[in-house]
Amino acid sequence: MSELVNAQSSAIERRLSRSLSATRILAQGVRENNGLINNFEDYAEAVLNSVGGISNLQLAPDGIIRFIHPLKGNEKALGHNILQDDRRRKEALLAIKEHRLTLAGPFELIQGGVAVIGRNPVYLPTPQGEQFWGFASALIFLEDLIKATELNSLEGRGYSYQLHRRHPDTGVNEVFARSASPLTVNNYSVSIQVPNATWNLVMSRSETTPKWRSTTGYIASVLAGLLAVWIVYFILQQPEKLRRTVIEKTRELEYHANNDALTGLANRRFLSEQLDRILRENARYNHPAALMYMDLDDFKRVNDSMGHAAGDSLLQQIADRLKRSVRDSDIVTRLGGDEFGVLLLDSESVSDVTRVAEKIIDTVEQPVKLGNKSFVVSTSIGITMIPTDGQDNTTILKNADLAMYSAKQSGKRKFCFYNQSLQAAAIAKQELEDDLSLAIDEKQFVLHYQPIVSLSTGELDSCEALIRWQHPHKGLLYPDKFISAAEETGKIIDIGYWVIQEVCNQIKQAESDSKPRHRFAINLSPKQFKDPLLIEKIRKIVRSTDIDARLLELEVTESCVMEDVDAAIDMLAKLKELGITIALDDFGTGYSSLSLLKRLPVDRLKIDQSFARDLETDSDDQKIVEGLISMAHKLELHVVAEGIETEDQLQFLRTYQCDFGQGYLFSKPAPIDQLQQVCSQEINSCS
């Protein structure tokens, strides 16, 4: 049985691997032709003939299926947006993120049947680096995959089988293929490795059917056959009833295809069709319209505090309010999640659209009753005028989304009309993100260091590492120009580990040169602090550079710790176990309490520079700083004051017995080779 199961699993792996190799051939063809394959049908036919086992091949530029071969029977898949399909979007995004082939399924196809589909992300070379083009995909029917094995013939010889996997979303075991006869207790299982997943094949020897059961089964089959004949006869005698049933089911299917299941509103597909219709008719009848793209502000707060059932109830109530806020002829849609759209027909007046937007904002903001609690949510709205702001529905939706994002950036509970400056800003943002990817690959970042000085002795205590970007065209860029984009895209994690590696290398170099040992401080971004691999990666870097971990200090912000206090305490404790010093940065700007501070395993508090700035003139800031230093000392914590720029500020802090200081009074951040000279000149003058 062991040999039998392993042989069948190997057959599945071989067939799947061979069939999926077609996606690599397609991807190579796209790259060689710079994004287009002339005579795609001939090219795909040649691939199908050489590889085999594939139902069809697909190309999806920008994630939208545009080419299928063979097309017959697969027409419904054309225009399907892979990146917006909730069922398989996860695998597609994983393929883009990891630059590798992923397998989705098995799942039921919109054109019928059960299949798996391999999606290979295609990247084209550009001057800024590789750019995502789309997907090259191969669709394999599950039935054809099983035919590559002996499972069906083995079933006829008294064996039973079952194929199952752990569903990537629910985590529940899902059986997607099985024999007619069930498995017995004595069975054997083997794992099948497929891209980004594991399948399991289980087989057993079927139990011998007793003669009496066989006879009973024969009689039951005859009776079932007679019953089936009678049912067919009965249906054929009632064609009108059958016709009505078909019509009702068709209407039901059309409703589900065009409406959102939770709110009953029209869905994104229906909105897209209506936009296409309006754009076609506008050329002839000149009927302008406006699209409002809206997103609920802080909706996540409701889900996190009350649960998803409460969140669904809120969405349903908001949907009802939106319908009551516009005319019956206007179209209200749910676009997904907490995003809604309102299509205002025959609306060419900006003032009329403004009035509706203001009404919707006020209506949405009325308290929502969820159980015995009331919640207030607001909405941000982006508006595009049709056809002024786009000649196709994709452009109109994209521009409305840009305007909505601008409204959110302006402080939420606002609306914003689309204009060309938003497009320019979006392009600039995309270029920055592309440049960031290249900067990471080409190591364009550099570190400057700012000294932290003992206020009692005037001696150098440690240095804070501050990142700069040596852009090949824009020169030296400071963090305010790129850190927010790095946070949004998640690239801040890779950048953060580069900084840690560079600082550890610098510590090691200083030891090799027999220079004085000083601690080096590094800022941890909130996203990197939440990285589950943080401890392991830092441990690996420290071991590989063979440095004393006590010379490394990590700074985390007060707001970062407050997001999940228990998880933060656990993470900080593990970092301290490595020997690393922990500093709580920007202290005084968040909401830490004395009881919380007692629990945090930190060594130093860094008072935010906003307090030092007005220390000479603002008596309230003087009292706050004095109180913070006193409180920290009672907890046996050292205090670092940031942003010291004048002698008076320095004297105040010395009077309050602040331990350490940092700021332009001592030194601006400088490259490491300049730091020693700067420190010797400026620190001594302030001691």
C-alpha positions in Angstrom: 0.0 0.0 0.0 2.9 2.4 0.8 4.5 1.8 -2.6 1.1 2.2 -4.3 0.3 5.5 -2.6 3.7 6.9 -3.2 3.6 6.0 -6.9 0.2 7.8 -7.4 1.4 10.9 -5.5 4.5 11.0 -7.6 2.4 10.8 -10.8 0.4 13.8 -9.6 3.5 15.8 -8.8 5.1 15.0 -12.1 2.0 15.9 -14.1 1.4 19.1 -12.2 5.0 20.2 -12.5 5.2 19.5 -16.2 1.9 21.3 -16.9 2.8 24.3 -14.8 6.1 24.6 -16.7 3.9 26.1 -19.5 3.5 29.3 -17.4 7.3 29.8 -17.5 7.4 29.3 -21.3 4.6 31.9 -21.6 6.3 34.3 -19.2 9.5 34.1 -21.2 7.6 34.8 -24.4 6.1 37.9 -22.9 9.5 39.2 -21.7 11.1 38.5 -25.1 8.4 40.4 -26.9 8.4 43.3 -24.3 4.9 42.7 -23.1 3.0 41.3 -26.1 3.0 37.9 -27.9 2.1 38.2 -31.5 -0.1 35.4 -32.7 -0.9 34.3 -29.2 -3.2 31.5 -30.3 -0.4 29.8 -32.4 2.1 30.3 -29.6 -0.2 28.9 -27.0 -1.2 26.0 -29.2 2.4 25.0 -29.6 2.9 25.1 -25.9 -0.2 23.0 -25.2 1.0 20.4 -27.7 4.4 20.2 -26.2 3.5 20.2 -22.5 0.1 18.5 -22.4 -2.4 18.0 -19.5 -3.5 21.7 -19.7 -7.1 22.8 -20.4 -6.1 26.4 -21.4 -3.4 29.0 -21.2 -4.1 32.6 -20.2 -2.4 36.0 -20.2 -3.6 38.6 -17.7 -1.9 42.1 -18.2 -2.3 44.1 -15.0 -4.1 41.1 -13.5 -7.0 41.2 -16.0 -7.5 38.2 -18.2 -7.3 39.4 -21.8 -6.1 36.3 -23.7 -7.2 32.7 -23.4 -6.4 29.7 -25.7 -8.5 27.8 -26.5 -11.2 30.5 -26.1 -14.3 28.3 -26.9 -16.1 27.5 -23.7 -14.0 30.0 -21.7 -15.5 33.3 -22.9 -16.9 34.0 -19.4 -13.4 34.3 -18.0 -12.4 37.2 -20.3 -12.2 40.5 -18.4 -12.0 38.7 -15.1 -9.8 40.8 -12.6 -7.7 38.4 -10.7 -6.5 41.0 -8.2 -10.1 41.9 -7.2 -11.5 38.3 -6.9 -11.7 37.7 -3.1 -11.6 33.9 -3.6 -8.2 33.8 -5.3 -6.8 37.2 -4.7 -4.6 36.0 -1.9 -2.6 33.6 -4.1 -2.2 36.2 -6.8 -0.8 38.8 -4.3 1.5 36.2 -2.9 2.8 35.5 -6.4 3.6 39.2 -6.9 5.1 39.6 -3.5 7.4 36.6 -3.7 8.1 36.8 -7.5 7.2 33.1 -7.9 4.6 30.7 -9.3 1.6 30.1 -7.0 -1.2 27.6 -7.3 -4.8 28.5 -6.6 -7.5 25.9 -6.0 -9.0 23.4 -6.6 -12.1 25.6 -7.1 -15.2 25.8 -9.3 -14.7 27.9 -12.4 -17.2 30.5 -13.5 -17.3 28.7 -16.9 -18.0 25.4 -15.1 -15.9 22.5 -13.8 -13.3 22.1 -11.0 -9.7 23.1 -11.7 -6.4 24.3 -10.3 -4.7 27.3 -11.9 -1.0 28.2 -11.8 -0.2 31.9 -11.9 3.3 33.0 -12.8 4.0 36.7 -12.3 5.7 38.4 -15.3 8.1 41.2 -14.8 9.5 43.4 -17.6 12.9 45.2 -17.3 12.7 49.0 -17.1 15.4 51.7 -16.4 14.1 51.8 -12.8 14.2 48.0 -12.4 11.8 45.2 -13.0 8.2 46.2 -13.3 5.2 43.9 -12.8 3.4 43.3 -16.1 0.8 40.7 -15.2 0.3 36.9 -15.0 1.0 34.0 -17.3 -1.4 31.2 -16.2 -2.2 27.6 -17.0 -5.5 26.0 -16.0 -5.6 22.3 -15.3 -8.9 20.5 -14.8 -8.8 18.3 -11.7 -10.3 15.4 -13.7 -7.5 15.6 -16.2 -4.9 15.7 -13.4 -6.3 12.5 -11.8 -6.4 10.8 -15.2 -2.5 11.0 -15.2 -2.6 8.5 -12.3 -4.0 5.0 -11.9 -6.5 6.1 -9.2 -9.6 5.4 -11.3 -8.4 2.0 -12.5 -7.4 1.1 -8.9 -10.9 2.0 -7.7 -12.2 -0.7 -10.0 -9.8 -3.2 -8.4 -11.1 -2.5 -4.9 -9.1 0.5 -3.7 -10.5 3.7 -2.2 -8.8 7.1 -2.3 -9.2 10.6 -1.1 -7.4 13.9 -1.9 -7.6 16.7 0.6 -5.8 19.9 1.6 -6.0 22.5 4.3 -8.0 25.5 3.0 -5.7 28.6 3.0 -8.4 30.9 4.3 -10.4 28.7 6.8 -7.7 26.3 7.9 -10.2 23.4 7.6 -9.4 20.2 5.8 -11.1 20.2 2.4 -11.7 17.0 0.4 -11.6 17.9 -3.3 -11.5 14.4 -4.9 -12.5 11.0 -3.7 -13.5 7.5 -4.8 -17.1 6.3 -4.7 -16.3 3.8 -2.0 -15.3 5.3 1.4 -11.9 4.9 3.1 -11.5 2.1 5.6 -9.9 2.4 9.0 -6.6 0.9 7.7 -5.4 3.5 5.3 -2.1 5.1 4.3 -1.5 8.8 3.7 1.3 10.7 1.8 1.9 14.4 1.3 2.1 16.0 -2.2 4.1 19.2 -2.4 2.5 21.7 -4.8 3.4 25.4 -5.1 2.5 27.3 -1.9 0.5 24.4 -0.5 0.5 20.7 0.5 -2.1 18.1 -0.7 -2.6 14.8 1.0 -3.4 11.5 -0.8 -5.0 8.8 1.4 -5.7 5.3 0.1 -7.1 2.1 1.5 -8.3 -1.3 0.4 -12.1 -1.3 0.1 -14.0 -3.8 2.3 -15.5 -6.8 0.5 -19.2 -6.4 -0.1 -21.2 -9.3 1.3 -23.4 -11.2 -1.2 -26.6 -10.2 0.5 -25.6 -6.5 0.4 -24.8 -6.8 -3.3 -28.2 -8.3 -4.0 -29.9 -5.6 -1.9 -27.9 -2.9 -3.8 -29.0 -4.4 -7.1 -32.6 -4.3 -6.1 -32.2 -0.7 -4.8 -30.6 0.3 -8.1 -33.5 -1.1 -10.1 -36.0 0.8 -7.9 -33.9 4.0 -8.2 -33.9 3.6 -11.9 -37.7 3.1 -12.0 -38.1 6.2 -9.8 -35.8 8.3 -12.1 -37.8 7.2 -15.2 -41.0 8.3 -13.4 -39.5 11.6 -12.5 -38.4 12.3 -16.0 -41.8 11.4 -17.3 -43.4 13.6 -14.7 -41.2 16.6 -15.7 -41.8 16.1 -19.4 -45.5 16.3 -18.7 -45.1 19.7 -17.1 -43.0 21.9 -19.5 -44.7 25.1 -18.4 -43.8 24.5 -14.7 -40.2 23.7 -15.8 -40.0 26.9 -17.9 -41.2 29.0 -14.9 -38.6 27.4 -12.7 -35.9 28.1 -15.1 -37.0 31.7 -15.4 -37.0 32.1 -11.6 -33.6 30.6 -11.2 -32.2 32.7 -14.0 -33.5 35.9 -12.3 -32.1 34.7 -9.0 -28.7 34.1 -10.5 -28.7 37.5 -12.2 -29.6 39.2 -8.9 -26.7 37.5 -7.1 -24.4 38.4 -10.0 -25.2 42.1 -9.8 -26.0 42.6 -6.1 -24.0 42.6 -2.9 -25.1 39.7 -0.6 -24.8 41.6 2.7 -26.5 44.9 1.9 -28.6 44.2 -1.2 -27.0 47.1 -3.0 -25.7 46.9 -6.5 -22.1 45.6 -6.7 -18.9 46.6 -8.4 -19.7 44.6 -11.5 -23.1 46.3 -12.0 -21.5 49.7 -11.4 -18.9 49.0 -14.1 -21.6 48.0 -16.6 -23.6 51.2 -15.9 -20.5 53.3 -16.3 -19.8 51.7 -19.7 -23.4 52.3 -20.7 -23.3 56.0 -19.6 -20.1 56.6 -21.5 -21.5 55.1 -24.7 -24.8 57.0 -24.4 -23.1 60.3 -23.5 -21.6 60.7 -26.9 -25.1 60.7 -28.4 -27.3 62.2 -25.7 -24.9 64.3 -23.7 -26.1 63.1 -20.3 -23.3 64.0 -17.8 -23.0 62.2 -14.5 -20.9 62.1 -11.3 -19.4 59.2 -9.4 -18.8 59.3 -5.6 -16.3 56.9 -4.3 -16.5 56.7 -0.5 -14.8 54.9 2.4 -15.9 54.7 6.0 -13.3 56.3 8.4 -12.1 54.2 11.3 -14.4 51.3 10.4 -11.8 48.9 11.7 -12.4 50.2 15.2 -15.9 48.8 15.2 -14.8 45.4 13.9 -12.0 45.2 16.5 -14.1 46.3 19.5 -17.5 44.7 18.6 -16.8 41.9 16.2 -17.5 41.3 12.5 -21.3 40.7 13.1 -21.6 44.2 14.5 -19.5 45.5 11.6 -21.9 43.8 9.1 -24.8 45.4 10.9 -23.2 48.8 10.6 -22.6 48.4 6.9 -26.3 47.5 6.4 -27.5 50.6 8.2 -25.1 52.8 6.3 -26.3 51.3 3.0 -29.9 52.1 4.0 -28.9 55.7 4.8 -27.1 56.1 1.5 -30.2 55.0 -0.5 -32.3 57.5 1.4 -29.8 60.3 0.7 -30.1 60.2 -3.1 -32.8 60.0 -5.8 -34.4 56.7 -6.7 -32.9 57.1 -10.2 -29.3 57.3 -8.8 -27.3 54.1 -8.2 -25.9 53.2 -4.8 -23.3 50.4 -4.8 -21.1 48.5 -2.3 -17.7 48.2 -3.9 -16.3 45.8 -1.2 -15.3 46.0 2.5 -16.4 49.4 3.8 -16.2 51.1 0.4 -19.4 52.4 -1.3 -20.1 54.1 -4.6 -22.9 56.5 -5.6 -23.6 57.2 -9.3 -25.5 60.4 -9.7 -27.2 60.5 -13.1 -27.8 63.7 -15.1 -25.6 65.7 -12.7 -23.4 68.3 -14.5 -23.5 71.0 -11.8 -20.6 70.9 -9.3 -22.8 72.8 -6.8 -25.5 70.1 -6.9 -22.9 67.3 -6.5 -21.4 69.2 -3.6 -24.7 69.5 -1.9 -25.3 65.8 -2.2 -21.8 65.0 -0.8 -22.4 67.3 2.2 -25.7 65.6 2.8 -24.2 62.1 2.7 -21.4 63.1 5.1 -23.9 64.5 7.6 -26.2 61.4 7.2 -23.5 58.8 7.7 -22.2 60.6 10.8 -25.4 60.1 12.7 -25.0 57.6 15.6 -25.4 54.0 14.7 -27.0 51.7 17.3 -25.1 48.4 17.7 -26.5 46.3 20.5 -26.6 48.5 23.6 -23.8 50.8 22.3 -23.8 53.8 19.9 -21.0 54.3 17.4 -20.3 57.3 15.3 -18.4 56.8 12.0 -17.7 59.3 9.2 -16.9 59.0 5.5 -14.4 60.4 3.1 -15.6 60.9 -0.5 -13.8 61.2 -3.8 -15.7 62.6 -6.8 -15.2 62.3 -10.5 -17.3 64.1 -13.1 -18.3 62.0 -16.2 -17.1 62.3 -18.9 -14.7 65.1 -17.9 -12.5 63.0 -15.6 -12.2 59.9 -17.8 -13.3 58.2 -21.0 -13.5 54.6 -19.6 -14.8 53.1 -16.3 -11.4 52.0 -15.2 -10.0 55.6 -15.4 -13.1 57.0 -13.7 -12.9 54.6 -10.8 -9.2 55.1 -10.4 -9.5 58.9 -10.4 -12.4 58.8 -7.9 -10.2 56.6 -5.7 -7.4 59.1 -5.9 -9.7 61.9 -4.9 -11.0 59.8 -2.0 -7.5 59.2 -0.8 -6.8 62.9 -0.9 -9.9 63.6 1.1 -8.7 61.1 3.8 -5.3 62.7 3.8 -6.9 66.1 4.4 -8.3 64.9 7.8 -11.3 62.6 6.9 -15.0 63.5 7.0 -14.3 65.5 3.8 -15.0 65.3 0.1 -12.6 66.1 -2.8 -13.1 66.5 -6.5 -10.6 64.9 -8.8 -8.1 67.1 -10.6 -4.9 66.7 -12.5 -2.7 67.6 -9.5 -3.9 64.4 -7.8 -2.8 62.4 -10.8 0.6 64.1 -10.8 0.9 63.4 -7.0 -0.1 59.7 -7.6 2.5 59.4 -10.3 5.2 61.0 -8.2 4.3 58.6 -5.3 4.5 55.6 -7.6 7.9 56.8 -8.9 9.1 57.2 -5.3 8.0 53.6 -4.5 9.7 52.3 -7.6 12.9 54.2 -6.7 12.7 52.8 -3.2 12.7 49.2 -4.5 15.8 50.0 -6.6 17.5 51.8 -3.7 17.1 48.7 -1.5 18.6 46.4 -4.3 21.4 48.8 -5.0 22.1 49.8 -1.4 21.8 53.5 -2.0 21.2 54.3 1.7 23.8 55.7 4.0 23.9 56.3 7.7 24.8 59.5 9.6 25.3 59.4 13.3 24.4 62.0 16.0 26.2 61.9 19.4 24.4 61.4 22.7 26.3 63.2 25.4 26.5 62.8 29.2 25.2 66.1 30.6 27.2 65.6 33.9 30.6 64.9 32.3 30.3 66.2 28.8 31.7 62.9 27.4 30.3 61.0 24.5 28.0 58.3 25.7 26.5 56.8 22.5 25.4 57.6 18.9 22.1 57.4 17.2 22.1 56.1 13.6 20.0 58.1 11.2 19.3 57.0 7.7 19.8 59.1 4.5 19.1 58.2 0.9 21.9 59.0 -1.6 19.5 59.3 -4.6 21.4 59.0 -7.9 19.5 62.0 -9.4 18.0 63.9 -6.4 21.1 63.9 -4.2 21.0 63.3 -0.4 17.4 62.8 0.8 16.4 63.0 4.4 13.9 60.6 6.0 10.9 63.0 5.7 11.1 62.6 2.0 10.8 58.8 1.9 10.1 57.1 5.2 6.3 57.5 5.0 6.3 55.8 1.5 8.5 53.1 2.9 6.0 52.5 5.8 3.0 52.4 3.4 4.6 49.9 1.1 6.2 47.7 3.8 9.7 48.3 2.4 10.6 49.9 5.7 11.1 46.3 7.1 13.9 45.6 4.6 15.4 49.0 5.1 15.3 48.5 8.9 17.2 45.2 8.7 19.8 46.9 6.5 20.3 49.6 9.1 20.8 47.0 11.9 23.3 45.1 9.8 25.2 48.3 8.9 25.4 49.5 12.5 26.6 46.1 13.7 29.2 46.2 11.0 30.3 49.6 12.3 30.5 48.3 15.8 32.7 45.5 14.6 34.9 47.8 12.6 35.4 50.1 15.6 36.5 47.1 17.7 38.9 46.0 15.0 40.4 49.5 14.9 40.8 49.5 18.7 38.6 52.6 19.0 36.7 53.5 22.2 33.6 51.3 22.7 30.3 53.3 22.4 26.7 52.2 22.2 24.9 52.7 18.9 21.1 53.4 18.9 18.7 52.5 16.1 15.1 53.5 15.5 12.7 50.5 15.0 9.7 51.3 12.8 6.2 50.2 14.0 5.9 47.7 11.2 9.3 46.2 11.9 8.5 46.0 15.6 5.5 43.8 14.7 7.6 41.5 12.4 7.3 38.0 13.8 10.9 37.3 12.5 12.4 40.3 14.3 14.1 38.4 17.2 15.5 35.7 15.0 16.8 38.1 12.4 18.5 40.4 15.0 20.0 37.4 16.7 21.4 36.2 13.4 22.9 39.6 12.6 24.5 39.9 16.0 26.0 36.4 15.8 27.3 36.8 12.2 29.1 40.1 13.1 30.3 38.7 16.5 29.7 41.9 18.4 28.8 42.6 22.0 25.0 43.0 21.9 25.2 45.4 24.8 26.6 48.0 22.4 23.3 47.9 20.5 20.3 50.0 21.5 16.9 49.8 19.9 14.5 52.7 20.1 10.7 52.1 20.0 8.1 54.9 20.1 5.6 55.2 22.8 2.7 55.0 20.4 4.1 51.8 18.9 4.1 50.1 22.4 0.6 51.3 23.1 -1.0 49.5 20.2 -0.7 46.1 21.9 0.9 46.5 25.3 1.1 42.8 26.2 2.7 41.8 22.9 5.1 44.8 23.1 6.2 43.8 26.6 6.9 40.2 25.4 8.9 41.5 22.4 10.9 43.9 24.5 11.7 41.3 27.0 13.1 38.9 24.3 15.2 41.7 22.9 16.7 42.4 26.3 17.5 38.7 26.7 19.9 39.1 23.8 21.7 41.8 25.8 20.3 44.7 23.8 19.4 48.1 25.5 15.9 49.4 25.0 14.9 53.1 24.8 11.4 54.4 24.7 11.5 57.2 22.1 9.3 60.4 21.8 8.3 60.0 25.5 5.7 62.4 26.6 3.7 62.6 23.4 1.6 59.5 23.9 -0.6 58.1 26.6 1.7 56.0 28.8 0.7 55.9 32.4 3.0 55.4 35.4 1.6 51.8 36.0 2.3 50.9 32.4 5.8 52.4 32.5 6.6 50.2 35.5 5.8 47.1 33.4 7.8 48.0 30.3 11.3 46.4 30.2 13.1 49.6 29.0 16.4 51.1 30.1 16.1 54.7 28.9 13.4 57.3 28.2 14.0 59.8 25.4 12.0 63.0 26.0 10.6 64.3 22.7 12.4 67.4 21.3 9.1 69.4 21.3 9.5 69.9 25.0 13.1 71.1 24.7 12.2 73.6 22.0 10.2 75.9 24.3 12.1 75.0 27.5 13.5 78.6 27.9 10.1 80.4 27.6 7.3 77.9 28.5 6.9 77.3 32.2 4.5 74.4 31.5 7.1 72.6 29.5 9.6 73.2 32.2 7.3 71.6 34.8 6.5 68.7 32.4 10.2 68.0 31.7 11.2 68.2 35.4 8.3 65.8 36.3 9.2 63.3 33.6 12.9 63.2 34.6 11.9 62.8 38.3 9.5 60.0 37.5 12.0 58.2 35.3 14.7 58.4 38.0 12.3 56.9 40.6 11.8 54.0 38.2 15.6 53.7 37.9 15.6 54.7 34.2 18.0 57.0 32.5 16.7 60.0 30.6 17.8 61.4 27.2 16.6 64.9 26.2 16.4 65.4 22.4 16.6 68.6 20.4 19.0 70.6 22.6 20.1 73.6 20.6 21.0 76.3 23.1 23.1 76.8 26.2 20.0 77.8 28.2 18.2 74.6 27.3 21.3 72.7 28.4 21.4 74.5 31.7 17.8 73.8 32.4 18.2 70.1 31.8 21.3 70.0 33.9 19.4 71.7 36.7 16.7 69.0 36.4 19.5 66.3 36.6 18.8 65.0 33.1 21.3 62.2 32.4 22.0 62.6 28.6 21.4 65.1 25.8 21.2 65.1 22.1 20.9 67.9 19.6 22.5 70.5 17.3 24.2 72.2 20.3 26.5 69.2 20.4 26.6 68.1 16.8 24.5 67.6 13.7 24.3 64.1 12.3 27.4 63.3 10.3 29.1 60.3 8.6 31.0 58.1 10.9 34.4 59.3 9.6 33.5 62.9 10.5 31.9 62.2 13.8 35.0 61.9 15.9 36.3 65.2 14.8 32.9 66.9 15.3 32.5 65.4 18.7 36.0 66.5 19.9 35.4 70.1 18.8 31.8 70.7 19.8 31.2 68.4 22.8 34.2 69.8 24.7 32.9 73.3 24.1 29.7 72.5 25.9 31.1 70.5 28.8 
